[in-house]
Amino acid sequence: MKINLQETSKPLKHIWSACVGAGRANEGLRADWQEHLSEAVEQCGFRYLRFHGLLHDDMHVYRVIDDTEIYNFQYVDKLFDAMLDRGIRPFVEFGFMPLDLASTEQTQFWWKGNISPPNDYDKWGELVSRCVQHWRERYGDEEIRRWYFEIWNEPNLPAFWGGTKSEYFRLYEVSVKAIKAIDPLLRVGGPATSNFVPDSRFDGEVEDVSKHLTLVTEDLDALSWKGVWIEDFLCFCAEKELPVDFVSTHPYPTDFALDGFGNYAGRSRHAGSTKDDIEWLRTVIAGSAYPEVEIHLTEWSSSPTSRDYSHDYLPAAAYVIKTNLENSDRIDSLSYWVFTDVFEEVGAGPSAFHGGFGMLTLQGVRKPTFHAYRFLHQLGNQEIGRGEGYILTKTDEGRLGGLFYNYPVGYGGTVPISSYPNQTVAQEVQATGTDRSFELLVEGVTPGAELVLQILDSDHGVAIKLWNEMGAPQSPSREQIRQLKDYANRLSERKLTADKNGVLKLGLTLSAWAVASLSQTS
């Protein structure tokens, strides 16, 4: 390929660093969580952070004592202050339900987040209003106008919302009115549903498990997939004349399917399914009463399970890069779920590597996905060329950057689930595929400019390999942690120099699933 750095370029939106996920609010009060956040923000450039449980009782925001409502924002203040001090803003998710405002005792996770509708919608509106007013007083109008306010999490799933579709829509109505009454410039959206489906299971007020098609259909790609509640949500808001500043949903490329007889399995779709889902979403929004709203995909990963060993292996990094680059000009954020294995939805991780969602292990060891986001962040904000498996960019100062990845030709699927404690699927996928070569000639580079090429492949930077060689210690020693961190950061590296005419020549061969970052250092 031949490209001139000085010729026409176009803006490159960094959707990958717009937002990232975390488990629950209370985990954000931990020292290790905050250390990992600092590293993720510094290296990967994340600008917003979203998590569950902001209103859960372990944050002590709302209590009723002797018939008196008590509001206490000290824990939330500590968390938001820590985030803002690190240069990352809240993508506020309102949930779960404080026990004293809950209509039932339905809960989720070991920490028992209450998933029920409020027992009094007016009191819920007052709670939302008190929160926003407190943040306004503490941080100021200019600051919180930069935040996002999302109402609940995945209310289509009985695991996260014990009410009906109509009850969620009412929750949104009460919430958006409360927030906009404080400041109409604050950004509010939803419905934060998960995920895309090829059947009518969510067409009614609650999920109808008898309508699942994916476990009884061999070819998932033969089905027509659609977002959940999006159309109904936008129609409801239009009828009620409610503001919608952004639409959010969670396009995991999987489906945890039922067959109507109690059988259950997780299945993965094709590698471009997220792109297909986004196209469906853009079409629906364009035809709605809110055609200009932002699109925030507030959770996404190769699978929605925190016990999937594929999260710890190299193919996940190639999938992250491929999907983000394919959709960089089509949405406003694609928020990876999550940045750290300080994450306890189903309890503590059973071992140092356990297929957790995080880009960093509990001990702070970087996974391949961390490097993927670090590489994406290093790209310039102007795109000068792209093709199959690569993109070239430049910064405002004219520095050259690029990314190369080998998502194997012929491997048409998303990285499949490799359920803990079995690493076999993840290892077999990583061993699949053949090399890909790139020939690069870039003109218009500063004569004598120095560049570095970093390569992440199966022999460099995949720390679970060393962990397995250590005997897969559940709790590594301090020396083992040091070795794992060093191994995770030891990528293959080459130094390059543009010639006296400002021409850079590069021949590069990547093994299957490998990714490489090119960055100009001088």
PyMOL commands that set and color helices and strands:
alter all, ss='L'
color gray80, all
select helices_A, chain A and resi 15-17+25-29+31-44+57-59+74-85+99-101+121-139+141-144+165-182+209-211+214-216+220-222+230-240+273-286+309-312+314-326+368-378+424-430+463-469+478-489
alter helices_A, ss='H'
color red, helices_A
select strands_A, chain A and resi 2-4+10-11+19-24+48-52+62-65+68-71+89-94+107-108+113-114+148-151+187-194+246-250+254-258+264-268+294-300+333-336+382-387+390-394+400-405+436-443+450-456+492-497+504-510+515-520
alter strands_A, ss='S'
color yellow, strands_A
deselect
rebuild
show_as cartoon
